[in-house]
């Protein structure tokens, strides 16, 4: 399922994750930790791969179109008490 979110909102979710969440997400989705970081706006494609995000310039850091929201949905679950 595709979804639109601002870059700033995406980074806020990443920054709100509890310690160790990047590693946990990487294990759950069988990808590298750098790939998870790339999903949240990182750009290390030497150690991580692309993850189906498309960025367009605009307010609040721009608009990000996510091809698959599975990592985002799981990250939101990890943030909620």
Order of alpha helices (4+ residues) and beta strands (2+ residues): beta-alpha-alpha-alpha-beta-beta-alpha
